[in-house]
Amino acid sequence: MNFSVSGPAPGARLIVHELETYLRKTRIRRVHFADGTTVPPPLAYVTNFPRLSLPLAGSHTMELAHNGRVETIKPVRGHAVFVPDHAWNKPDWSGHVDVLTFLFGVKQIGISLVRHKGGTQVPSNAVKASVHGGYDVPTHSILAVLRLLATDSPKGPLARLLTESLLHACLRLLKSPHNQSPRKAVRTYESICLYVQEHFHTSVSRETIADHFRLAPNHVSRLFRKEGFMRFNDYLNLVRVNRAKFMLQNYKMTLKEIAASCGYSDPAYFCRIFKKICKVTPTEYRSTNTAGVQL
């Protein structure tokens, strides 16, 4: 299996340097686990894939759900925060923090480095790199075990050791030589998919995607037709409806609240899209899927 690092080479090299330095000088002392046991608040980060935050300097203060209640944590260097798929966290960017964030998507691993000086605004710039081509067996296995551990947040050393192992595995993938790089179109398409999975609850659109990636909107459409065999809006709706299905099963929220949490400002339009994709209405889906509903 071949892997490749995408993005500006200096940015990728900087992330490799920061991660190497961290693993050489720092041991993981504590792992914080988020879960999906409470309804995500406005502006919380919610994704359909797991994430790992690693503070390098300062305190990465955030809210997260844990065992049915909302907690505020202040992880510092030596701590890590693991957020499973469909769980949420809400960072507070008012203080200084340098943080590495790992996004474990289906077809790639995205890594971003944010150096934030503080203030109330959300950081606008990040150095990014991606490992394309999926996962090797060790990385996939470590991530799977961490997902299982997230359900009971173990107190012993296992979570800390597994997190360090996952970081070493990601570093190895970042540094792996590659013989066959994916085509630029494939890299761009996968990067857009990862971005959509991370921002689906916002007012993301073909035009905002084009602006973010400095592409023409028509080029975004062509990428999805050629590489994804679907329209961009169809992919966006699939991601949003997938999240809505999870919320219908697990949260006692109104359809209006679920629609807004999934990026739909019009509940009626949300219901039409949901029925088109799932062949049942959201209410019918909820009634036939009896997972424990959270208050």
C-alpha positions in Angstrom: 0.0 0.0 0.0 1.4 3.4 -1.0 0.9 6.6 1.0 1.7 10.2 0.2 1.9 13.4 2.0 0.0 16.3 0.4 -0.1 20.0 0.9 2.8 22.5 0.8 6.0 20.6 1.5 7.3 23.1 4.1 4.0 22.7 6.0 4.2 19.0 6.0 7.9 19.1 7.1 6.9 21.5 9.9 4.3 19.1 11.2 6.7 16.2 11.0 9.3 18.2 12.9 6.8 19.2 15.7 5.5 15.7 16.1 9.0 14.2 16.2 10.1 16.7 18.8 7.0 16.1 20.9 7.5 12.3 20.9 11.2 12.6 21.7 10.7 14.9 24.6 7.2 14.3 25.9 5.2 11.4 27.3 1.5 11.2 27.3 0.4 11.6 31.0 -3.4 11.7 30.5 -6.0 11.1 27.8 -9.3 12.8 28.0 -12.2 11.1 26.2 -15.3 12.8 24.8 -18.5 11.0 24.1 -21.9 11.6 22.6 -24.0 11.4 25.7 -25.3 15.0 25.6 -26.6 17.2 22.9 -23.8 19.2 21.2 -24.1 23.0 22.0 -24.0 25.7 19.3 -20.6 26.0 17.6 -19.4 22.7 18.9 -17.2 20.6 16.6 -19.0 17.4 15.5 -17.7 15.0 12.9 -18.5 11.6 11.5 -15.0 10.4 12.2 -12.7 10.3 15.2 -10.3 13.2 16.1 -7.3 13.6 18.4 -6.1 16.9 19.8 -2.5 17.3 21.1 -1.6 20.5 22.9 2.0 21.6 22.3 2.0 24.8 24.3 -0.5 26.7 26.4 -3.9 25.2 27.4 -6.4 23.9 24.9 -9.4 24.7 27.1 -12.7 23.1 25.8 -16.1 21.7 26.7 -17.0 18.1 26.0 -19.5 15.5 26.9 -18.6 12.8 29.3 -20.8 10.2 31.0 -24.0 12.2 30.5 -22.7 15.7 31.5 -20.8 18.6 30.1 -17.3 19.1 31.4 -14.7 21.8 30.9 -11.2 20.5 30.6 -7.9 22.4 30.3 -5.4 19.9 28.6 -1.8 21.0 28.4 1.3 19.5 26.9 1.5 15.9 27.9 -2.3 15.5 27.6 -4.4 14.3 24.6 -8.1 14.6 23.8 -9.7 11.8 21.9 -13.1 12.6 20.3 -14.8 9.5 18.7 -17.0 9.7 15.7 -20.3 11.5 16.4 -19.0 12.9 19.7 -18.4 16.6 20.1 -16.1 19.1 21.7 -16.2 22.9 21.9 -12.7 24.6 22.1 -12.3 27.9 23.8 -9.8 30.0 21.8 -9.5 32.9 24.2 -6.1 31.8 25.5 -2.8 31.1 23.8 -2.4 27.6 22.5 -0.4 25.6 20.0 -2.2 22.4 19.1 -1.8 19.5 16.6 -5.2 18.0 15.6 -5.5 14.6 13.8 -8.6 13.9 11.7 -9.1 10.2 11.0 -11.2 10.2 7.9 -12.3 7.2 5.8 -9.7 7.6 3.0 -7.1 9.8 4.6 -5.6 11.2 7.8 -5.6 15.0 8.0 -3.2 16.8 10.4 -3.3 20.5 11.2 -1.1 22.7 13.3 -2.6 25.8 14.8 -0.6 28.5 16.6 -3.1 30.8 18.3 -2.1 33.9 20.2 -5.4 34.2 22.1 -8.4 36.4 21.8 -12.1 35.5 21.2 -11.8 34.8 17.5 -11.5 31.3 16.1 -8.1 30.7 14.5 -8.2 31.4 10.8 -4.9 29.9 9.7 -3.5 26.4 10.1 -0.6 24.5 8.7 -2.0 21.3 7.2 -0.8 17.9 5.8 -2.6 14.7 4.8 -1.8 11.1 4.5 -3.7 9.8 1.5 -4.3 6.1 0.6 -6.0 4.9 3.8 -4.4 3.3 6.8 -1.9 0.6 7.4 -2.8 -2.3 9.7 -1.2 -1.0 12.9 -2.7 2.4 12.6 -6.1 1.1 11.9 -6.0 -1.4 14.8 -4.7 1.2 17.3 -7.5 3.6 16.3 -10.1 0.8 16.6 -9.0 0.0 20.2 -9.1 3.7 21.2 -12.6 3.9 19.9 -13.6 1.0 22.2 -11.8 2.5 25.2 -13.6 5.8 24.7 -16.8 4.0 26.0 -15.3 3.5 29.5 -12.4 5.9 29.8 -9.9 3.6 31.5 -7.8 5.0 34.3 -4.7 2.8 33.7 -1.8 3.3 31.3 -3.4 1.5 28.4 -5.0 4.6 26.8 -1.8 6.7 27.3 0.3 4.0 25.7 -2.1 3.5 22.8 -2.3 7.2 22.1 1.5 7.4 22.0 1.5 4.4 19.6 -1.0 6.1 17.4 1.1 9.2 17.2 4.2 7.2 16.3 2.2 5.4 13.6 1.0 8.7 12.1 4.5 10.0 12.1 5.7 6.9 10.3 3.0 7.3 7.6 3.9 11.0 7.2 7.5 10.1 6.7 6.9 7.0 4.5 8.5 7.2 1.0 6.0 6.7 -1.8 6.4 5.6 -5.3 3.0 6.4 -6.7 1.4 9.6 -5.5 -2.4 10.0 -6.1 -3.3 12.3 -8.9 -3.8 15.9 -7.8 -7.5 15.7 -8.5 -7.8 12.7 -6.2 -5.9 14.6 -3.4 -8.1 17.6 -3.8 -11.3 15.6 -3.9 -10.4 13.7 -0.7 -9.4 17.0 1.0 -12.7 18.5 0.2 -14.5 15.4 1.5 -12.6 15.7 4.8 -13.5 19.4 5.0 -17.2 18.6 4.4 -17.2 15.9 7.1 -15.7 18.4 9.5 -17.9 21.4 8.6 -21.2 19.9 7.5 -23.1 21.6 10.4 -22.2 25.0 9.1 -23.5 26.9 6.0 -21.0 25.0 3.7 -21.8 25.0 0.0 -20.2 24.5 -3.3 -19.3 28.2 -3.4 -17.8 28.3 0.1 -15.8 25.1 -0.7 -14.5 26.7 -3.9 -13.5 29.8 -2.0 -11.7 27.9 0.7 -9.7 25.7 -1.7 -9.3 28.5 -4.2 -11.1 26.7 -7.0 -13.8 27.6 -9.4 -17.2 26.3 -8.3 -17.6 24.4 -11.6 -14.3 22.7 -10.9 -15.7 21.5 -7.5 -18.7 20.0 -9.4 -16.4 18.3 -11.9 -14.3 16.8 -9.2 -17.3 15.2 -7.5 -18.8 13.9 -10.8 -15.5 12.4 -11.9 -13.9 11.2 -8.6 -17.0 10.6 -6.5 -19.5 9.7 -9.2 -22.1 12.0 -7.6 -22.9 15.7 -7.3 -21.4 17.8 -4.6 -24.8 18.5 -3.0 -25.6 14.8 -3.0 -22.4 14.1 -1.0 -23.1 17.0 1.4 -26.7 15.7 2.0 -25.4 12.2 2.6 -23.0 13.4 5.3 -25.7 15.5 6.9 -28.3 12.8 6.9 -25.9 10.3 8.3 -25.4 12.6 11.3 -29.2 13.2 11.5 -29.8 9.4 11.7 -27.4 9.2 14.7 -29.2 12.1 16.4 -32.6 10.7 15.8 -31.6 7.4 17.4 -29.8 9.0 20.4 -31.2 12.4 21.3 -34.7 13.5 22.2 -34.5 16.6 20.1 -37.2 18.2 17.9 -36.8 17.8 14.1 -36.2 21.5 13.9 -33.3 21.2 16.4 -31.8 18.2 14.6 -32.1 19.9 11.2 -30.3 23.0 12.5 -27.6 20.9 14.1 -27.0 19.2 10.7 -26.8 22.4 8.7 -30.4 22.7 7.5 -32.1 26.1 8.2 -35.4 24.8 6.8 -36.9 21.8 8.7 -39.3 21.0 5.9 -36.4 20.8 3.3 -34.5 18.6 5.8 -37.5 16.2 6.0 -37.7 16.1 2.2 -34.0 15.3 1.8 -34.1 12.8 4.6 -37.0 10.9 3.0 -35.4 11.0 -0.4 -32.2 9.4 0.9 -33.7 7.0 3.6 -37.1 6.3 2.0 -38.8 7.1 5.3 -39.5 10.3 7.1 -37.3 11.3 10.1 -40.2 10.5 12.5 -40.7 7.1 10.9 -36.9 6.4 11.2 -36.9 7.4 14.8 -39.9 5.2 15.7 -38.3 2.1 14.2 -34.8 2.6 15.6 -35.1 2.2 19.3 -31.6 3.0 20.6 -31.4 4.6 24.0 -32.6 8.2 23.5 -30.8 10.9 25.6 -32.7 13.7 27.2 
